[in-house]
């Protein structure tokens, strides 16, 4: 018997056929996980950005402090969180609140011209606290609400609201309540606002002779500054003030 021929036949029968599984194992083209991973990451990043923008637009907006007009309460470069729900359900700004508002028509008579694309990008960045706010956005402290009579100053140089002197402990050290004398009654639906760094703040006082008289419409208020988000050393809720405790309401004065 030809044993060599038998071995040859046996070897041929056990060898894989051309184009069979042995070849397909090497010719199989796997998925491209790198491409899919980048695609998923980009999609998730887009979703997160949209969610943050929506959250910022309706609930809580980061706001970059661009100037020293609110020192020492807020410093240049601080990131604060503006509560946009603070005045959404019937509540209105109170004396002592620190608010962000759109000054169009009160502090800014004409809206600055800006490239639409640039404005969109800047608006998105500022909504996330990554860029300075629009030139029409301001942050100040509410000193007078609708009906209040605000006077500066009394015999001891203090601000007076509805006939009561106010001890403003939040003022910048060495600042007077105001170097400009005024005696105003705040119209209903508006606010009289001032910066804590009175000698370095352009506020309601600077617009007395302009349309609106420096009064900020309540419906222009974006929200209330409730928290400090940056720097980490000052992280926490924004402290309140008792400066206006005991101020009689306007109707009690006028009555």
Residue pairs with C-beta under 8 A, 6 or more apart in sequence:
16 22
16 23
52 128
53 124
53 127
53 128
56 62
56 127
56 128
57 84
57 127
58 84
59 84
59 85
60 81
60 82
60 83
60 84
61 81
61 82
61 84
61 100
61 127
61 129
61 222
61 223
62 79
62 80
62 81
62 82
62 127
62 128
62 129
62 229
63 79
63 80
63 81
63 82
63 100
63 126
63 129
63 133
63 137
63 139
63 225
64 77
64 78
64 79
64 126
64 129
64 130
64 131
64 132
64 133
65 74
65 75
65 76
65 77
65 78
65 79
65 80
65 139
66 76
66 132
66 133
67 76
67 200
68 75
68 76
68 197
68 200
69 139
69 140
69 195
69 196
69 197
69 200
69 201
69 202
69 203
70 98
70 139
70 140
70 141
70 195
70 196
70 197
70 201
71 172
71 196
71 197
71 200
72 170
72 172
72 173
72 196
72 197
73 98
73 141
73 170
73 196
73 238
73 239
74 80
74 98
74 139
74 196
74 225
74 228
77 230
77 231
78 228
78 230
78 231
78 234
79 129
79 228
79 229
79 230
80 139
80 225
80 227
80 228
80 229
80 238
81 225
81 226
81 227
81 228
81 229
82 100
82 222
82 223
82 224
82 225
82 226
83 223
83 224
83 225
83 226
83 227
84 222
84 223
85 223
86 223
86 224
86 226
87 93
87 218
87 221
87 223
87 224
92 145
92 218
93 99
93 142
93 145
93 191
93 218
93 221
93 224
94 142
94 145
94 244
95 142
95 143
95 144
95 145
95 148
95 161
95 243
95 244
95 247
96 141
96 142
96 240
96 241
96 243
96 244
97 141
97 142
97 224
98 139
98 140
98 141
98 142
98 224
98 225
98 238
99 139
99 140
99 141
99 142
99 191
99 193
99 221
99 222
99 223
99 224
99 225
100 133
100 137
100 138
100 139
100 221
100 222
100 223
100 224
100 225
101 137
101 138
101 139
101 140
101 191
101 193
101 216
101 220
101 221
101 222
102 136
102 137
102 220
102 222
103 136
103 137
103 138
103 216
103 220
104 111
104 136
104 220
105 211
105 212
105 217
105 220
106 207
106 212
106 214
106 215
106 216
106 217
106 220
107 136
107 138
107 202
107 207
107 214
107 216
108 135
108 136
109 210
109 211
111 136
112 135
112 136
114 122
122 131
122 134
123 134
125 131
126 132
126 133
126 134
126 137
129 229
129 230
137 222
138 193
139 225
140 193
140 194
140 195
140 201
140 203
140 204
141 170
141 193
141 194
141 195
141 196
142 191
142 192
142 193
143 150
143 159
143 161
143 192
143 193
143 194
143 204
144 150
144 161
144 184
144 186
144 191
144 192
145 186
145 191
145 192
145 250
146 186
146 187
146 188
146 189
146 190
146 191
146 218
146 250
147 185
147 186
147 188
147 249
147 250
147 251
147 254
148 161
148 162
148 185
148 186
148 192
148 250
149 161
149 162
149 163
149 183
149 184
149 185
149 186
149 250
149 253
150 159
150 160
150 161
150 182
150 183
150 184
150 185
150 186
150 192
151 159
151 160
151 161
151 182
151 183
151 184
152 159
152 160
152 177
152 178
152 180
152 181
152 182
152 183
153 159
153 160
153 176
153 177
153 178
153 181
154 160
154 165
156 165
157 176
157 177
158 165
158 166
158 167
158 168
158 177
159 165
159 166
159 168
159 177
159 178
160 166
161 244
161 247
162 247
162 248
162 249
162 250
162 252
162 253
163 248
163 253
164 246
164 247
164 248
166 177
166 243
166 244
166 247
167 243
168 177
168 196
168 241
168 243
169 241
169 243
170 196
170 241
170 243
171 177
171 196
171 197
171 198
172 196
172 197
172 198
172 199
172 200
175 197
175 198
175 199
176 198
176 199
177 198
178 194
178 198
178 205
179 198
179 199
180 205
182 205
182 208
184 192
184 208
184 213
186 192
186 215
187 215
189 217
189 218
189 219
190 215
190 216
190 217
190 218
191 215
191 216
191 217
191 218
191 221
192 204
192 214
192 215
192 216
193 203
193 204
193 216
194 201
194 203
194 204
194 205
195 201
195 202
195 203
203 214
204 213
204 214
204 215
204 216
205 214
206 214
207 213
207 214
208 214
225 238
226 237
226 238
227 236
227 237
227 238
228 234
228 235
228 236
228 237
228 238
229 235
